[in-house]
């Protein structure tokens, strides 16, 4: 994969992944976060089911199931479940800063476990990208700092880092959509009790809700997750994790387009710094 292709796939992934929070915000006007996530993953697993049923000569079925279930718990239940839940206690800006620690956590673990070689250039690129995230968030109100919200966001971020590393170490040889089927099904089942408990009897099913769920299913859960697994396989866990540093910038641009959020000079500077950091990391990995 060339440098241009690597950067392109990272940008496309970041746009589609970040759009989940914009579209998800629309869905949350009508149902709780667990109902949104559970329905999203349940529909995605139904769409992906034929791949599992009709694909011929699937090797290591038991391992695919085991890996998919574990990744579903780490990526979809712990990460997304807790990140969405933390938004009930702390601001999106603070959640963004905490989630942006994922590249550091991932790199520390992969370097200790010797999954990838330690390199100062990659570390510098990640630090530069994180500084860009801080530039974007520093001039926005952080709001209240509730310990439960901070704890949820950190646990979710750590879970996602472990999911990234586990896939790189154990599952890159599997068909990504077979893994995605099992991790989606796992999340749908595990999150369902929370969804039912929090769902109100007078929940209104609207066209906007249905469209938001379908977008999350097709573009994010199936499309963006496939890109994410491809990035891990081809570029490594450290590059894949650092790609999430671009998410705050993309999310900010999308929020400006769809919700007319204020755009500051520091936002442009932060985006430039993040992009430079990601270019350094991606370029180094292709050398």
C-alpha positions as CSV (number, residue, x, y, z in Angstrom):
1,X,0.0,0.0,0.0
2,X,1.6,3.3,-1.1
3,X,1.9,6.4,1.1
4,X,-0.9,8.2,-0.8
5,X,-3.2,5.1,-0.5
6,X,-2.4,4.8,3.2
7,X,-3.2,8.5,3.9
8,X,-6.4,8.3,1.8
9,X,-7.8,5.2,3.6
10,X,-7.0,6.8,7.0
11,X,-8.8,10.0,6.0
12,X,-11.8,8.1,4.6
13,X,-11.9,6.0,7.8
14,X,-11.8,9.1,10.0
15,X,-14.6,10.9,8.1
16,X,-16.9,7.8,8.2
17,X,-16.0,7.0,11.9
18,X,-16.4,10.6,13.0
19,X,-19.7,11.0,11.2
20,X,-21.1,8.3,13.6
21,X,-21.1,10.9,16.4
22,X,-22.9,13.4,14.3
23,X,-25.6,11.0,13.0
24,X,-25.7,9.3,16.4
25,X,-26.6,12.6,18.0
26,X,-29.7,12.7,15.8
27,X,-30.7,9.2,16.9
28,X,-30.2,10.1,20.6
29,X,-33.0,12.6,20.3
30,X,-35.4,9.7,20.1
31,X,-33.9,6.7,22.0
32,X,-31.2,6.0,24.7
33,X,-27.6,5.3,23.7
34,X,-27.8,1.6,24.5
35,X,-30.9,1.1,22.4
36,X,-29.2,3.0,19.5
37,X,-26.1,0.9,19.8
38,X,-27.9,-2.4,20.2
39,X,-30.3,-1.9,17.3
40,X,-27.4,-0.7,15.1
41,X,-25.3,-3.8,15.8
42,X,-28.3,-6.2,15.6
43,X,-29.2,-5.0,12.1
44,X,-25.5,-5.0,11.0
45,X,-25.2,-8.7,12.2
46,X,-28.3,-9.6,10.1
47,X,-26.8,-8.0,7.0
48,X,-23.5,-9.8,7.6
49,X,-25.1,-13.1,8.5
50,X,-25.2,-14.4,4.8
51,X,-21.5,-13.9,4.5
52,X,-21.0,-16.3,7.5
53,X,-23.7,-18.8,6.3
54,X,-22.8,-19.0,2.6
55,X,-19.0,-18.3,2.4
56,X,-17.3,-21.5,1.5
57,X,-14.2,-23.1,3.0
58,X,-14.1,-20.9,6.2
59,X,-11.0,-22.0,8.1
60,X,-10.7,-21.8,11.9
61,X,-14.4,-21.2,12.5
62,X,-14.0,-21.7,16.3
63,X,-11.2,-19.1,16.4
64,X,-13.1,-16.6,14.3
65,X,-16.1,-16.9,16.7
66,X,-13.9,-16.6,19.8
67,X,-12.0,-13.6,18.4
68,X,-15.1,-11.9,17.1
69,X,-16.8,-12.3,20.5
70,X,-13.8,-10.9,22.4
71,X,-13.4,-8.0,19.9
72,X,-17.1,-7.3,20.2
73,X,-16.8,-6.9,23.9
74,X,-13.7,-4.7,23.6
75,X,-14.6,-2.5,20.6
76,X,-18.4,-2.3,20.7
77,X,-19.5,-3.0,24.3
78,X,-16.7,-1.5,26.4
79,X,-15.4,1.2,24.1
80,X,-18.6,2.5,22.4
81,X,-20.9,1.6,25.3
82,X,-18.8,3.4,27.9
83,X,-17.9,6.3,25.7
84,X,-21.5,7.0,24.9
85,X,-22.4,6.6,28.6
86,X,-19.7,9.0,29.7
87,X,-21.3,11.7,27.7
88,X,-24.1,11.8,30.3
89,X,-21.6,13.0,32.9
90,X,-18.8,14.9,31.1
91,X,-18.6,17.2,28.0
92,X,-17.8,15.9,24.5
93,X,-14.6,18.0,24.6
94,X,-13.3,16.1,27.7
95,X,-14.3,12.8,26.2
96,X,-12.4,13.7,23.0
97,X,-9.2,14.4,25.0
98,X,-9.5,11.1,26.9
99,X,-10.2,9.1,23.8
100,X,-7.3,10.7,22.1
101,X,-5.0,9.0,24.6
102,X,-5.7,5.7,22.8
103,X,-2.6,6.0,20.5
104,X,-0.3,6.3,23.6
105,X,-1.9,3.4,25.4
106,X,-1.8,1.3,22.2
107,X,1.9,2.1,21.4
108,X,3.1,1.5,25.0
109,X,1.5,-2.0,25.0
110,X,2.6,-3.0,21.5
111,X,6.2,-1.9,22.2
112,X,6.2,-3.7,25.6
113,X,4.7,-6.8,24.1
114,X,7.1,-6.4,21.1
115,X,4.2,-6.6,18.6
116,X,5.9,-3.7,16.8
117,X,9.3,-2.1,17.2
118,X,9.6,1.1,19.2
119,X,10.5,4.2,17.2
120,X,10.9,7.8,18.3
121,X,9.6,9.1,15.0
122,X,6.2,7.4,15.4
123,X,6.1,8.6,19.0
124,X,6.9,12.2,17.9
125,X,4.1,12.0,15.3
126,X,1.6,10.8,17.9
127,X,2.6,13.5,20.4
128,X,2.3,16.1,17.7
129,X,-1.2,14.9,16.8
130,X,-2.3,14.9,20.4
131,X,-1.0,18.4,20.8
132,X,-3.3,19.3,17.8
133,X,-6.2,17.8,19.6
134,X,-5.5,19.9,22.7
135,X,-5.3,23.0,20.5
136,X,-8.8,22.3,19.2
137,X,-10.3,21.5,22.6
138,X,-8.4,24.0,24.8
139,X,-10.6,27.0,23.8
140,X,-13.9,25.2,24.4
141,X,-15.6,24.8,27.8
142,X,-14.8,21.5,29.4
143,X,-17.8,21.7,31.7
144,X,-18.2,19.6,34.8
145,X,-15.7,17.0,35.7
146,X,-17.6,14.0,37.0
147,X,-15.3,11.1,38.2
148,X,-17.7,8.5,36.9
149,X,-17.7,10.0,33.5
150,X,-13.9,10.2,33.4
151,X,-13.6,6.6,34.6
152,X,-16.0,5.4,31.9
153,X,-14.2,7.2,29.1
154,X,-10.8,5.9,30.3
155,X,-12.0,2.3,30.6
156,X,-13.6,2.5,27.2
157,X,-10.4,4.0,25.6
158,X,-8.3,1.2,27.2
159,X,-10.7,-1.4,26.0
160,X,-10.4,-0.1,22.4
161,X,-6.6,-0.1,22.6
162,X,-6.6,-3.7,23.7
163,X,-9.0,-4.6,20.9
164,X,-6.7,-3.0,18.4
165,X,-3.7,-4.9,19.7
166,X,-5.6,-8.2,20.0
167,X,-6.7,-8.0,16.4
168,X,-3.2,-7.2,15.2
169,X,-1.7,-10.2,17.1
170,X,-4.3,-12.8,16.6
171,X,-7.0,-12.1,14.0
172,X,-5.5,-10.3,10.9
173,X,-5.6,-13.5,8.9
174,X,-9.4,-13.7,9.2
175,X,-11.9,-12.2,6.8
176,X,-12.7,-8.8,8.4
177,X,-16.4,-9.1,7.8
178,X,-16.6,-12.5,9.4
179,X,-15.0,-11.0,12.5
180,X,-17.3,-8.0,12.2
181,X,-20.4,-10.2,12.1
182,X,-19.5,-11.9,15.4
183,X,-18.4,-8.7,17.2
184,X,-21.6,-7.0,16.0
185,X,-23.8,-9.8,17.2
186,X,-22.0,-10.0,20.5
187,X,-22.5,-6.3,21.1
188,X,-26.2,-6.4,20.2
189,X,-26.9,-9.2,22.6
190,X,-24.8,-7.8,25.5
191,X,-26.2,-4.3,25.2
192,X,-29.8,-5.4,24.8
193,X,-30.7,-5.6,28.5
194,X,-29.4,-2.1,29.1
195,X,-31.4,-0.8,26.1
196,X,-34.6,-2.4,27.3
197,X,-34.1,-1.2,30.9
198,X,-33.7,2.4,29.8
199,X,-36.2,2.5,26.9
200,X,-39.4,4.5,27.7
201,X,-42.8,3.1,26.8
202,X,-43.7,6.1,24.7
203,X,-40.6,5.9,22.5
204,X,-41.4,7.4,19.1
205,X,-40.1,5.7,15.9
206,X,-39.5,8.4,13.4
207,X,-38.1,8.6,9.9
208,X,-35.1,10.5,11.2
209,X,-34.4,7.7,13.8
210,X,-34.6,5.0,11.1
211,X,-32.4,6.8,8.7
212,X,-29.8,7.5,11.4
213,X,-29.7,3.8,12.4
214,X,-29.4,2.7,8.8
215,X,-26.5,5.1,8.2
216,X,-24.7,3.9,11.4
217,X,-25.2,0.3,10.2
218,X,-24.1,0.6,6.6
219,X,-21.5,3.4,6.6
220,X,-20.0,3.0,10.1
221,X,-20.5,-0.5,11.5
222,X,-20.0,-2.3,8.2
223,X,-18.0,0.2,6.1
224,X,-15.9,2.1,8.6
225,X,-15.1,-1.0,10.8
226,X,-14.0,-2.8,7.7
227,X,-11.6,0.0,6.9
228,X,-10.4,0.1,10.5
229,X,-9.5,-3.6,10.4
230,X,-7.7,-3.2,7.0
231,X,-5.7,-0.3,8.5
232,X,-4.6,-2.5,11.4
233,X,-3.6,-5.3,9.1
234,X,-1.7,-3.3,6.6
235,X,-0.3,-0.4,8.6
236,X,0.0,-1.8,12.2
237,X,-1.7,-1.1,15.5
238,X,0.2,2.1,16.2
239,X,-0.7,3.8,12.9
240,X,-4.3,2.6,13.2
241,X,-4.6,3.9,16.7
242,X,-3.1,7.3,15.8
243,X,-5.6,7.6,13.0
244,X,-8.2,8.4,15.7
245,X,-6.3,11.7,16.4
246,X,-7.9,13.0,13.2
247,X,-11.4,12.3,14.5
248,X,-11.8,15.4,16.6
249,X,-10.8,17.6,13.6
250,X,-13.2,15.8,11.2
251,X,-15.9,15.8,13.8
252,X,-15.5,19.6,14.2
253,X,-15.8,20.2,10.5
254,X,-18.9,18.0,10.3
255,X,-20.4,19.8,13.3
256,X,-19.7,23.1,11.6
257,X,-21.4,21.9,8.4
258,X,-24.5,20.3,10.0
259,X,-24.9,22.1,13.3
260,X,-23.3,25.5,12.5
261,X,-20.9,25.1,15.4
262,X,-18.3,27.9,15.8
263,X,-15.0,27.5,14.0
264,X,-11.9,29.1,15.6
265,X,-8.5,30.0,14.2
266,X,-7.0,27.5,16.7
267,X,-9.2,24.8,15.1
268,X,-7.4,25.3,11.8
269,X,-4.0,25.3,13.5
270,X,-5.0,22.1,15.4
271,X,-6.1,20.4,12.2
272,X,-2.9,21.3,10.5
273,X,-0.8,20.0,13.4
274,X,-2.8,16.7,13.6
275,X,-2.5,16.1,9.9
276,X,1.3,16.7,10.1
277,X,1.6,14.3,12.9
278,X,-0.4,11.6,11.1
279,X,1.7,12.2,7.9
280,X,4.9,11.6,9.9
281,X,3.6,8.4,11.5
282,X,2.1,7.0,8.2
283,X,5.2,8.0,6.1
284,X,7.5,6.3,8.6
285,X,5.6,3.1,8.6
286,X,5.8,2.9,4.8
287,X,9.6,3.3,4.7
